[in-house]
Amino acid sequence: MAQDLMPPLTIDADLAREILRRFCTEDEVRVKFATKSREALHEARGEEPQGHRVEWVTATTGKVVKALLEAAEEFNGTYPYDIILLGDFLDVLATVKGRLVRSAEGA
């Protein structure tokens, strides 16, 4: 008989209550859980995500990429000795993510 690789997870009641409280009261926790659950379900079924949200994400991603490429062309035209690279795009996206998170947090 094969042994379990990991022992059963046990947590105390206070921690369990805190986890449940956060899940019930914090939108960010619920959104992260829902996102991970959907990803796992689609992966397990071998499905590609679909629906109006996926269509919106795909369309918006295209617009963002187009805007980044246009900004890079403008920069490269202005500074021909210093071109935009992938790392610059990633810096822009990280900065945008930070601003969005701070905005959502009300900062």
Biopython code that builds the backbone (N, CA, C, O; Angstrom):
import numpy as np
from Bio.PDB.StructureBuilder import StructureBuilder

atoms = [
    (1, "MET", "N", (0.850, -1.172, 0.000)),
    (1, "MET", "CA", (0.000, 0.000, 0.000)),
    (1, "MET", "C", (0.894, 1.233, 0.000)),
    (1, "MET", "O", (1.828, 1.331, 0.796)),
    (2, "ALA", "N", (0.607, 2.165, -0.888)),
    (2, "ALA", "CA", (1.407, 3.389, -0.990)),
    (2, "ALA", "C", (1.061, 4.330, 0.152)),
    (2, "ALA", "O", (-0.099, 4.500, 0.528)),
    (3, "GLN", "N", (2.117, 4.936, 0.689)),
    (3, "GLN", "CA", (1.900, 5.916, 1.746)),
    (3, "GLN", "C", (1.674, 7.286, 1.131)),
    (3, "GLN", "O", (2.196, 7.599, 0.061)),
    (4, "ASP", "N", (0.882, 8.103, 1.831)),
    (4, "ASP", "CA", (0.702, 9.483, 1.384)),
    (4, "ASP", "C", (2.027, 10.206, 1.485)),
    (4, "ASP", "O", (2.780, 10.012, 2.440)),
    (5, "LEU", "N", (2.311, 11.037, 0.504)),
    (5, "LEU", "CA", (3.553, 11.798, 0.520)),
    (5, "LEU", "C", (3.517, 12.918, 1.544)),
    (5, "LEU", "O", (4.551, 13.322, 2.075)),
    (6, "MET", "N", (2.321, 13.414, 1.817)),
    (6, "MET", "CA", (2.189, 14.499, 2.797)),
    (6, "MET", "C", (1.170, 14.090, 3.847)),
    (6, "MET", "O", (0.143, 13.493, 3.525)),
    (7, "PRO", "N", (1.453, 14.409, 5.089)),
    (7, "PRO", "CA", (0.462, 14.104, 6.130)),
    (7, "PRO", "C", (-0.750, 15.010, 5.965)),
    (7, "PRO", "O", (-0.653, 16.055, 5.322)),
    (8, "PRO", "N", (-1.886, 14.629, 6.533)),
    (8, "PRO", "CA", (-3.077, 15.477, 6.446)),
    (8, "PRO", "C", (-2.785, 16.846, 7.065)),
    (8, "PRO", "O", (-2.077, 16.956, 8.066)),
    (9, "LEU", "N", (-3.348, 17.883, 6.446)),
    (9, "LEU", "CA", (-3.169, 19.247, 6.934)),
    (9, "LEU", "C", (-4.132, 19.483, 8.090)),
    (9, "LEU", "O", (-5.335, 19.249, 7.972)),
    (10, "THR", "N", (-3.589, 19.946, 9.196)),
    (10, "THR", "CA", (-4.445, 20.309, 10.317)),
    (10, "THR", "C", (-4.153, 21.755, 10.695)),
    (10, "THR", "O", (-2.996, 22.174, 10.742)),
    (11, "ILE", "N", (-5.216, 22.514, 10.964)),
    (11, "ILE", "CA", (-5.061, 23.885, 11.418)),
    (11, "ILE", "C", (-5.959, 24.083, 12.618)),
    (11, "ILE", "O", (-6.973, 23.404, 12.774)),
    (12, "ASP", "N", (-5.572, 25.029, 13.468)),
    (12, "ASP", "CA", (-6.397, 25.238, 14.659)),
    (12, "ASP", "C", (-7.664, 26.015, 14.288)),
    (12, "ASP", "O", (-7.748, 26.611, 13.215)),
    (13, "ALA", "N", (-8.619, 25.999, 15.169)),
    (13, "ALA", "CA", (-9.929, 26.595, 14.910)),
    (13, "ALA", "C", (-9.835, 28.100, 14.689)),
    (13, "ALA", "O", (-10.563, 28.642, 13.857)),
    (14, "ASP", "N", (-8.954, 28.790, 15.417)),
    (14, "ASP", "CA", (-8.827, 30.243, 15.249)),
    (14, "ASP", "C", (-8.343, 30.591, 13.838)),
    (14, "ASP", "O", (-8.849, 31.524, 13.215)),
    (15, "LEU", "N", (-7.376, 29.846, 13.350)),
    (15, "LEU", "CA", (-6.878, 30.090, 12.013)),
    (15, "LEU", "C", (-7.962, 29.795, 10.977)),
    (15, "LEU", "O", (-8.118, 30.538, 10.008)),
    (16, "ALA", "N", (-8.700, 28.722, 11.180)),
    (16, "ALA", "CA", (-9.780, 28.375, 10.258)),
    (16, "ALA", "C", (-10.836, 29.479, 10.228)),
    (16, "ALA", "O", (-11.324, 29.842, 9.158)),
    (17, "ARG", "N", (-11.189, 30.014, 11.398)),
    (17, "ARG", "CA", (-12.160, 31.111, 11.460)),
    (17, "ARG", "C", (-11.629, 32.357, 10.748)),
    (17, "ARG", "O", (-12.380, 33.038, 10.049)),
    (18, "GLU", "N", (-10.344, 32.658, 10.921)),
    (18, "GLU", "CA", (-9.748, 33.822, 10.267)),
    (18, "GLU", "C", (-9.754, 33.654, 8.750)),
    (18, "GLU", "O", (-10.050, 34.602, 8.023)),
    (19, "ILE", "N", (-9.433, 32.476, 8.278)),
    (19, "ILE", "CA", (-9.464, 32.219, 6.837)),
    (19, "ILE", "C", (-10.881, 32.397, 6.305)),
    (19, "ILE", "O", (-11.080, 33.039, 5.273)),
    (20, "LEU", "N", (-11.853, 31.841, 6.993)),
    (20, "LEU", "CA", (-13.248, 31.971, 6.572)),
    (20, "LEU", "C", (-13.702, 33.428, 6.626)),
    (20, "LEU", "O", (-14.392, 33.890, 5.718)),
    (21, "ARG", "N", (-13.327, 34.154, 7.673)),
    (21, "ARG", "CA", (-13.698, 35.570, 7.789)),
    (21, "ARG", "C", (-13.153, 36.365, 6.613)),
    (21, "ARG", "O", (-13.874, 37.155, 6.005)),
    (22, "ARG", "N", (-11.873, 36.155, 6.292)),
    (22, "ARG", "CA", (-11.255, 36.890, 5.175)),
    (22, "ARG", "C", (-11.933, 36.525, 3.864)),
    (22, "ARG", "O", (-12.168, 37.391, 3.022)),
    (23, "PHE", "N", (-12.244, 35.261, 3.691)),
    (23, "PHE", "CA", (-12.897, 34.825, 2.450)),
    (23, "PHE", "C", (-14.267, 35.491, 2.312)),
    (23, "PHE", "O", (-14.668, 35.867, 1.211)),
    (24, "CYS", "N", (-14.974, 35.634, 3.414)),
    (24, "CYS", "CA", (-16.321, 36.195, 3.370)),
    (24, "CYS", "C", (-16.352, 37.721, 3.318)),
    (24, "CYS", "O", (-17.352, 38.295, 2.888)),
    (25, "THR", "N", (-15.285, 38.387, 3.744)),
    (25, "THR", "CA", (-15.331, 39.847, 3.857)),
    (25, "THR", "C", (-14.377, 40.592, 2.931)),
    (25, "THR", "O", (-14.551, 41.792, 2.718)),
    (26, "GLU", "N", (-13.384, 39.924, 2.380)),
    (26, "GLU", "CA", (-12.394, 40.615, 1.564)),
    (26, "GLU", "C", (-12.545, 40.219, 0.095)),
    (26, "GLU", "O", (-12.324, 39.069, -0.286)),
    (27, "ASP", "N", (-12.926, 41.199, -0.712)),
    (27, "ASP", "CA", (-13.140, 40.949, -2.139)),
    (27, "ASP", "C", (-11.899, 40.370, -2.804)),
    (27, "ASP", "O", (-12.005, 39.448, -3.613)),
    (28, "GLU", "N", (-10.729, 40.899, -2.476)),
    (28, "GLU", "CA", (-9.493, 40.440, -3.126)),
    (28, "GLU", "C", (-9.263, 38.950, -2.885)),
    (28, "GLU", "O", (-8.830, 38.238, -3.791)),
    (29, "VAL", "N", (-9.546, 38.480, -1.688)),
    (29, "VAL", "CA", (-9.369, 37.059, -1.371)),
    (29, "VAL", "C", (-10.335, 36.219, -2.193)),
    (29, "VAL", "O", (-9.947, 35.189, -2.746)),
    (30, "ARG", "N", (-11.592, 36.651, -2.278)),
    (30, "ARG", "CA", (-12.594, 35.902, -3.061)),
    (30, "ARG", "C", (-12.235, 35.881, -4.547)),
    (30, "ARG", "O", (-12.375, 34.853, -5.209)),
    (31, "VAL", "N", (-11.773, 37.015, -5.065)),
    (31, "VAL", "CA", (-11.426, 37.085, -6.487)),
    (31, "VAL", "C", (-10.255, 36.161, -6.788)),
    (31, "VAL", "O", (-10.275, 35.437, -7.783)),
    (32, "LYS", "N", (-9.232, 36.180, -5.931)),
    (32, "LYS", "CA", (-8.079, 35.301, -6.144)),
    (32, "LYS", "C", (-8.498, 33.835, -6.099)),
    (32, "LYS", "O", (-8.057, 33.033, -6.923)),
    (33, "PHE", "N", (-9.353, 33.486, -5.132)),
    (33, "PHE", "CA", (-9.821, 32.105, -5.022)),
    (33, "PHE", "C", (-10.614, 31.702, -6.255)),
    (33, "PHE", "O", (-10.410, 30.618, -6.802)),
    (34, "ALA", "N", (-11.520, 32.570, -6.693)),
    (34, "ALA", "CA", (-12.349, 32.261, -7.858)),
    (34, "ALA", "C", (-11.493, 32.111, -9.106)),
    (34, "ALA", "O", (-11.717, 31.211, -9.916)),
    (35, "THR", "N", (-10.522, 32.987, -9.257)),
    (35, "THR", "CA", (-9.642, 32.918, -10.427)),
    (35, "THR", "C", (-8.862, 31.613, -10.439)),
    (35, "THR", "O", (-8.806, 30.930, -11.461)),
    (36, "LYS", "N", (-8.260, 31.265, -9.309)),
    (36, "LYS", "CA", (-7.484, 30.019, -9.232)),
    (36, "LYS", "C", (-8.390, 28.806, -9.443)),
    (36, "LYS", "O", (-7.984, 27.836, -10.083)),
    (37, "SER", "N", (-9.598, 28.852, -8.918)),
    (37, "SER", "CA", (-10.525, 27.737, -9.083)),
    (37, "SER", "C", (-10.902, 27.553, -10.548)),
    (37, "SER", "O", (-10.919, 26.430, -11.051)),
    (38, "ARG", "N", (-11.207, 28.669, -11.242)),
    (38, "ARG", "CA", (-11.546, 28.581, -12.667)),
    (38, "ARG", "C", (-10.381, 28.038, -13.477)),
    (38, "ARG", "O", (-10.560, 27.182, -14.343)),
    (39, "GLU", "N", (-9.174, 28.546, -13.188)),
    (39, "GLU", "CA", (-7.988, 28.082, -13.914)),
    (39, "GLU", "C", (-7.792, 26.579, -13.724)),
    (39, "GLU", "O", (-7.519, 25.857, -14.683)),
    (40, "ALA", "N", (-7.932, 26.116, -12.496)),
    (40, "ALA", "CA", (-7.745, 24.692, -12.209)),
    (40, "ALA", "C", (-8.808, 23.851, -12.912)),
    (40, "ALA", "O", (-8.508, 22.783, -13.446)),
    (41, "LEU", "N", (-10.035, 24.329, -12.911)),
    (41, "LEU", "CA", (-11.121, 23.597, -13.563)),
    (41, "LEU", "C", (-10.885, 23.496, -15.066)),
    (41, "LEU", "O", (-11.030, 22.421, -15.647)),
    (42, "HIS", "N", (-10.525, 24.605, -15.692)),
    (42, "HIS", "CA", (-10.271, 24.586, -17.138)),
    (42, "HIS", "C", (-9.083, 23.694, -17.466)),
    (42, "HIS", "O", (-9.109, 22.957, -18.452)),
    (43, "GLU", "N", (-8.049, 23.757, -16.647)),
    (43, "GLU", "CA", (-6.862, 22.938, -16.881)),
    (43, "GLU", "C", (-7.203, 21.452, -16.746)),
    (43, "GLU", "O", (-6.775, 20.630, -17.557)),
    (44, "ALA", "N", (-7.975, 21.123, -15.715)),
    (44, "ALA", "CA", (-8.336, 19.723, -15.486)),
    (44, "ALA", "C", (-9.180, 19.171, -16.642)),
    (44, "ALA", "O", (-9.056, 18.000, -17.001)),
    (45, "ARG", "N", (-10.020, 20.003, -17.209)),
    (45, "ARG", "CA", (-10.877, 19.570, -18.311)),
    (45, "ARG", "C", (-10.191, 19.716, -19.664)),
    (45, "ARG", "O", (-10.705, 19.249, -20.681)),
    (46, "GLY", "N", (-9.032, 20.363, -19.673)),
    (46, "GLY", "CA", (-8.345, 20.615, -20.932)),
    (46, "GLY", "C", (-9.062, 21.639, -21.788)),
    (46, "GLY", "O", (-8.984, 21.596, -23.016)),
    (47, "GLU", "N", (-9.767, 22.565, -21.135)),
    (47, "GLU", "CA", (-10.555, 23.565, -21.848)),
    (47, "GLU", "C", (-9.825, 24.896, -21.906)),
    (47, "GLU", "O", (-9.026, 25.230, -21.031)),
    (48, "GLU", "N", (-10.111, 25.629, -22.936)),
    (48, "GLU", "CA", (-9.660, 27.009, -23.023)),
    (48, "GLU", "C", (-10.762, 27.877, -22.421)),
    (48, "GLU", "O", (-11.941, 27.650, -22.694)),
    (49, "PRO", "N", (-10.398, 28.862, -21.608)),
    (49, "PRO", "CA", (-11.423, 29.768, -21.072)),
    (49, "PRO", "C", (-12.177, 30.449, -22.220)),
    (49, "PRO", "O", (-11.604, 30.720, -23.275)),
    (50, "GLN", "N", (-13.448, 30.718, -22.003)),
    (50, "GLN", "CA", (-14.248, 31.393, -23.018)),
    (50, "GLN", "C", (-15.308, 32.245, -22.356)),
    (50, "GLN", "O", (-15.537, 32.138, -21.151)),
    (51, "GLY", "N", (-15.954, 33.088, -23.137)),
    (51, "GLY", "CA", (-17.010, 33.936, -22.624)),
    (51, "GLY", "C", (-16.688, 35.400, -22.829)),
    (51, "GLY", "O", (-15.631, 35.754, -23.350)),
    (52, "HIS", "N", (-17.622, 36.249, -22.409)),
    (52, "HIS", "CA", (-17.477, 37.677, -22.677)),
    (52, "HIS", "C", (-16.288, 38.303, -21.955)),
    (52, "HIS", "O", (-15.690, 39.245, -22.476)),
    (53, "ARG", "N", (-15.929, 37.811, -20.775)),
    (53, "ARG", "CA", (-14.766, 38.363, -20.076)),
    (53, "ARG", "C", (-13.470, 38.008, -20.802)),
    (53, "ARG", "O", (-12.570, 38.842, -20.911)),
    (54, "VAL", "N", (-13.374, 36.790, -21.291)),
    (54, "VAL", "CA", (-12.181, 36.374, -22.035)),
    (54, "VAL", "C", (-12.076, 37.198, -23.316)),
    (54, "VAL", "O", (-10.988, 37.632, -23.694)),
    (55, "GLU", "N", (-13.215, 37.414, -23.984)),
    (55, "GLU", "CA", (-13.214, 38.233, -25.196)),
    (55, "GLU", "C", (-12.756, 39.655, -24.881)),
    (55, "GLU", "O", (-11.988, 40.243, -25.644)),
    (56, "TRP", "N", (-13.223, 40.213, -23.759)),
    (56, "TRP", "CA", (-12.824, 41.562, -23.359)),
    (56, "TRP", "C", (-11.325, 41.612, -23.061)),
    (56, "TRP", "O", (-10.636, 42.537, -23.491)),
    (57, "VAL", "N", (-10.825, 40.625, -22.329)),
    (57, "VAL", "CA", (-9.399, 40.583, -22.006)),
    (57, "VAL", "C", (-8.570, 40.492, -23.287)),
    (57, "VAL", "O", (-7.562, 41.185, -23.429)),
    (58, "THR", "N", (-8.990, 39.646, -24.209)),
    (58, "THR", "CA", (-8.258, 39.480, -25.464)),
    (58, "THR", "C", (-8.250, 40.780, -26.269)),
    (58, "THR", "O", (-7.203, 41.197, -26.764)),
    (59, "ALA", "N", (-9.402, 41.413, -26.398)),
    (59, "ALA", "CA", (-9.498, 42.666, -27.159)),
    (59, "ALA", "C", (-8.694, 43.777, -26.488)),
    (59, "ALA", "O", (-7.989, 44.528, -27.162)),
    (60, "THR", "N", (-8.796, 43.882, -25.184)),
    (60, "THR", "CA", (-8.085, 44.928, -24.457)),
    (60, "THR", "C", (-6.580, 44.695, -24.499)),
    (60, "THR", "O", (-5.803, 45.645, -24.595)),
    (61, "THR", "N", (-6.175, 43.443, -24.427)),
    (61, "THR", "CA", (-4.748, 43.121, -24.541)),
    (61, "THR", "C", (-4.211, 43.594, -25.882)),
    (61, "THR", "O", (-3.122, 44.165, -25.952)),
    (62, "GLY", "N", (-4.968, 43.360, -26.941)),
    (62, "GLY", "CA", (-4.555, 43.824, -28.262)),
    (62, "GLY", "C", (-4.386, 45.335, -28.312)),
    (62, "GLY", "O", (-3.439, 45.840, -28.914)),
    (63, "LYS", "N", (-5.307, 46.056, -27.675)),
    (63, "LYS", "CA", (-5.221, 47.523, -27.647)),
    (63, "LYS", "C", (-3.996, 47.989, -26.858)),
    (63, "LYS", "O", (-3.320, 48.938, -27.256)),
    (64, "VAL", "N", (-3.714, 47.323, -25.746)),
    (64, "VAL", "CA", (-2.558, 47.686, -24.932)),
    (64, "VAL", "C", (-1.259, 47.434, -25.696)),
    (64, "VAL", "O", (-0.360, 48.274, -25.694)),
    (65, "VAL", "N", (-1.165, 46.280, -26.346)),
    (65, "VAL", "CA", (0.037, 45.956, -27.129)),
    (65, "VAL", "C", (0.219, 46.981, -28.246)),
    (65, "VAL", "O", (1.332, 47.454, -28.478)),
    (66, "LYS", "N", (-0.863, 47.327, -28.936)),
    (66, "LYS", "CA", (-0.784, 48.317, -30.007)),
    (66, "LYS", "C", (-0.300, 49.657, -29.456)),
    (66, "LYS", "O", (0.553, 50.304, -30.064)),
    (67, "ALA", "N", (-0.835, 50.074, -28.315)),
    (67, "ALA", "CA", (-0.413, 51.348, -27.711)),
    (67, "ALA", "C", (1.061, 51.310, -27.326)),
    (67, "ALA", "O", (1.778, 52.290, -27.528)),
    (68, "LEU", "N", (1.520, 50.191, -26.773)),
    (68, "LEU", "CA", (2.938, 50.066, -26.414)),
    (68, "LEU", "C", (3.832, 50.136, -27.651)),
    (68, "LEU", "O", (4.863, 50.807, -27.639)),
    (69, "LEU", "N", (3.438, 49.448, -28.706)),
    (69, "LEU", "CA", (4.238, 49.459, -29.932)),
    (69, "LEU", "C", (4.288, 50.855, -30.553)),
    (69, "LEU", "O", (5.335, 51.288, -31.035)),
    (70, "GLU", "N", (3.155, 51.552, -30.539)),
    (70, "GLU", "CA", (3.136, 52.916, -31.069)),
    (70, "GLU", "C", (4.013, 53.842, -30.228)),
    (70, "GLU", "O", (4.737, 54.675, -30.773)),
    (71, "ALA", "N", (3.952, 53.699, -28.909)),
    (71, "ALA", "CA", (4.792, 54.519, -28.024)),
    (71, "ALA", "C", (6.263, 54.214, -28.250)),
    (71, "ALA", "O", (7.097, 55.119, -28.222)),
    (72, "ALA", "N", (6.588, 52.944, -28.474)),
    (72, "ALA", "CA", (7.978, 52.567, -28.736)),
    (72, "ALA", "C", (8.462, 53.165, -30.050)),
    (72, "ALA", "O", (9.590, 53.650, -30.134)),
    (73, "GLU", "N", (7.612, 53.133, -31.080)),
    (73, "GLU", "CA", (7.995, 53.733, -32.363)),
    (73, "GLU", "C", (8.262, 55.224, -32.199)),
    (73, "GLU", "O", (9.232, 55.750, -32.745)),
    (74, "GLU", "N", (7.410, 55.893, -31.457)),
    (74, "GLU", "CA", (7.600, 57.330, -31.215)),
    (74, "GLU", "C", (8.910, 57.580, -30.468)),
    (74, "GLU", "O", (9.684, 58.461, -30.842)),
    (75, "PHE", "N", (9.153, 56.802, -29.413)),
    (75, "PHE", "CA", (10.390, 56.942, -28.638)),
    (75, "PHE", "C", (11.611, 56.683, -29.524)),
    (75, "PHE", "O", (12.570, 57.454, -29.523)),
    (76, "ASN", "N", (11.556, 55.582, -30.278)),
    (76, "ASN", "CA", (12.686, 55.219, -31.138)),
    (76, "ASN", "C", (12.943, 56.277, -32.209)),
    (76, "ASN", "O", (14.091, 56.505, -32.592)),
    (77, "GLY", "N", (11.882, 56.924, -32.696)),
    (77, "GLY", "CA", (12.045, 58.001, -33.668)),
    (77, "GLY", "C", (12.680, 59.239, -33.058)),
    (77, "GLY", "O", (13.463, 59.935, -33.705)),
    (78, "THR", "N", (12.328, 59.505, -31.791)),
    (78, "THR", "CA", (12.865, 60.674, -31.099)),
    (78, "THR", "C", (14.291, 60.430, -30.627)),
    (78, "THR", "O", (15.122, 61.338, -30.661)),
    (79, "TYR", "N", (14.578, 59.217, -30.191)),
    (79, "TYR", "CA", (15.899, 58.863, -29.649)),
    (79, "TYR", "C", (16.467, 57.665, -30.418)),
    (79, "TYR", "O", (16.491, 56.554, -29.889)),
    (80, "PRO", "N", (16.920, 57.873, -31.648)),
    (80, "PRO", "CA", (17.381, 56.739, -32.472)),
    (80, "PRO", "C", (18.607, 56.016, -31.900)),
    (80, "PRO", "O", (18.905, 54.897, -32.317)),
    (81, "TYR", "N", (19.299, 56.617, -30.982)),
    (81, "TYR", "CA", (20.482, 55.999, -30.363)),
    (81, "TYR", "C", (20.108, 55.157, -29.142)),
    (81, "TYR", "O", (20.976, 54.522, -28.542)),
    (82, "ASP", "N", (18.841, 55.144, -28.773)),
    (82, "ASP", "CA", (18.385, 54.449, -27.559)),
    (82, "ASP", "C", (17.021, 53.830, -27.842)),
    (82, "ASP", "O", (16.010, 54.527, -27.763)),
    (83, "ILE", "N", (16.965, 52.541, -28.168)),
    (83, "ILE", "CA", (15.699, 51.922, -28.558)),
    (83, "ILE", "C", (15.006, 51.233, -27.386)),
    (83, "ILE", "O", (15.635, 50.835, -26.405)),
    (84, "ILE", "N", (13.703, 51.109, -27.525)),
    (84, "ILE", "CA", (12.882, 50.420, -26.528)),
    (84, "ILE", "C", (13.053, 48.908, -26.706)),
    (84, "ILE", "O", (13.044, 48.395, -27.824)),
    (85, "LEU", "N", (13.207, 48.216, -25.586)),
    (85, "LEU", "CA", (13.377, 46.765, -25.577)),
    (85, "LEU", "C", (12.238, 46.117, -24.788)),
    (85, "LEU", "O", (11.439, 46.816, -24.165)),
    (86, "LEU", "N", (12.161, 44.799, -24.813)),
    (86, "LEU", "CA", (11.125, 44.067, -24.078)),
    (86, "LEU", "C", (11.111, 44.448, -22.604)),
    (86, "LEU", "O", (10.038, 44.612, -22.024)),
    (87, "GLY", "N", (12.263, 44.590, -21.998)),
    (87, "GLY", "CA", (12.330, 44.971, -20.588)),
    (87, "GLY", "C", (11.632, 46.293, -20.308)),
    (87, "GLY", "O", (11.036, 46.475, -19.247)),
    (88, "ASP", "N", (11.710, 47.223, -21.273)),
    (88, "ASP", "CA", (11.019, 48.510, -21.110)),
    (88, "ASP", "C", (9.509, 48.318, -21.101)),
    (88, "ASP", "O", (8.803, 48.941, -20.309)),
    (89, "PHE", "N", (9.014, 47.448, -21.990)),
    (89, "PHE", "CA", (7.579, 47.153, -21.998)),
    (89, "PHE", "C", (7.147, 46.543, -20.659)),
    (89, "PHE", "O", (6.106, 46.899, -20.108)),
    (90, "LEU", "N", (7.966, 45.619, -20.148)),
    (90, "LEU", "CA", (7.636, 44.966, -18.876)),
    (90, "LEU", "C", (7.658, 45.967, -17.732)),
    (90, "LEU", "O", (6.845, 45.873, -16.813)),
    (91, "ASP", "N", (8.583, 46.930, -17.778)),
    (91, "ASP", "CA", (8.608, 47.993, -16.764)),
    (91, "ASP", "C", (7.322, 48.819, -16.806)),
    (91, "ASP", "O", (6.753, 49.150, -15.765)),
    (92, "VAL", "N", (6.874, 49.144, -18.007)),
    (92, "VAL", "CA", (5.631, 49.908, -18.152)),
    (92, "VAL", "C", (4.463, 49.119, -17.565)),
    (92, "VAL", "O", (3.660, 49.664, -16.808)),
    (93, "LEU", "N", (4.370, 47.844, -17.914)),
    (93, "LEU", "CA", (3.259, 47.025, -17.418)),
    (93, "LEU", "C", (3.303, 46.862, -15.905)),
    (93, "LEU", "O", (2.256, 46.873, -15.259)),
    (94, "ALA", "N", (4.485, 46.712, -15.330)),
    (94, "ALA", "CA", (4.610, 46.605, -13.872)),
    (94, "ALA", "C", (4.188, 47.905, -13.209)),
    (94, "ALA", "O", (3.531, 47.890, -12.168)),
    (95, "THR", "N", (4.563, 49.034, -13.809)),
    (95, "THR", "CA", (4.178, 50.338, -13.258)),
    (95, "THR", "C", (2.669, 50.524, -13.324)),
    (95, "THR", "O", (2.058, 51.013, -12.374)),
    (96, "VAL", "N", (2.068, 50.133, -14.445)),
    (96, "VAL", "CA", (0.616, 50.227, -14.594)),
    (96, "VAL", "C", (-0.078, 49.354, -13.560)),
    (96, "VAL", "O", (-1.048, 49.778, -12.931)),
    (97, "LYS", "N", (0.419, 48.132, -13.385)),
    (97, "LYS", "CA", (-0.186, 47.231, -12.395)),
    (97, "LYS", "C", (-0.131, 47.861, -11.003)),
    (97, "LYS", "O", (-1.118, 47.828, -10.267)),
    (98, "GLY", "N", (0.999, 48.426, -10.647)),
    (98, "GLY", "CA", (1.128, 49.082, -9.339)),
    (98, "GLY", "C", (0.136, 50.207, -9.176)),
    (98, "GLY", "O", (-0.496, 50.338, -8.128)),
    (99, "ARG", "N", (-0.005, 51.020, -10.206)),
    (99, "ARG", "CA", (-0.967, 52.142, -10.137)),
    (99, "ARG", "C", (-2.404, 51.649, -10.009)),
    (99, "ARG", "O", (-3.195, 52.211, -9.251)),
    (100, "LEU", "N", (-2.734, 50.598, -10.753)),
    (100, "LEU", "CA", (-4.088, 50.056, -10.667)),
    (100, "LEU", "C", (-4.379, 49.508, -9.272)),
    (100, "LEU", "O", (-5.460, 49.723, -8.724)),
    (101, "VAL", "N", (-3.413, 48.805, -8.709)),
    (101, "VAL", "CA", (-3.600, 48.228, -7.370)),
    (101, "VAL", "C", (-3.767, 49.348, -6.345)),
    (101, "VAL", "O", (-4.662, 49.297, -5.501)),
    (102, "ARG", "N", (-2.900, 50.360, -6.422)),
    (102, "ARG", "CA", (-3.019, 51.486, -5.475)),
    (102, "ARG", "C", (-4.343, 52.209, -5.647)),
    (102, "ARG", "O", (-4.956, 52.627, -4.664)),
    (103, "SER", "N", (-4.786, 52.359, -6.884)),
    (103, "SER", "CA", (-6.055, 53.013, -7.147)),
    (103, "SER", "C", (-7.214, 52.210, -6.571)),
    (103, "SER", "O", (-8.137, 52.771, -5.982)),
    (104, "ALA", "N", (-7.159, 50.885, -6.746)),
    (104, "ALA", "CA", (-8.214, 50.019, -6.222)),
    (104, "ALA", "C", (-8.236, 50.027, -4.694)),
    (104, "ALA", "O", (-9.288, 49.853, -4.078)),
    (105, "GLU", "N", (-7.068, 50.229, -4.096)),
    (105, "GLU", "CA", (-6.976, 50.275, -2.639)),
    (105, "GLU", "C", (-7.350, 51.645, -2.086)),
    (105, "GLU", "O", (-7.403, 51.835, -0.871)),
    (106, "GLY", "N", (-7.612, 52.606, -2.984)),
    (106, "GLY", "CA", (-8.006, 53.932, -2.552)),
    (106, "GLY", "C", (-6.866, 54.822, -2.156)),
    (106, "GLY", "O", (-7.073, 55.812, -1.453)),
    (107, "ALA", "N", (-5.650, 54.498, -2.592)),
    (107, "ALA", "CA", (-4.477, 55.317, -2.233)),
    (107, "ALA", "C", (-4.406, 56.568, -3.050)),
    (107, "ALA", "O", (-3.485, 57.366, -2.877)),
]
sb = StructureBuilder()
sb.init_structure("model")
sb.init_model(0)
sb.init_chain("A")
sb.init_seg("    ")
for serial, (resi, resn, name, xyz) in enumerate(atoms, 1):
    if name == "N":
        sb.init_residue(resn, " ", resi, " ")
    sb.init_atom(name, np.array(xyz, "f"), 0.0, 1.0, " ", f" {name:<3s}", serial, name[0])
structure = sb.get_structure()
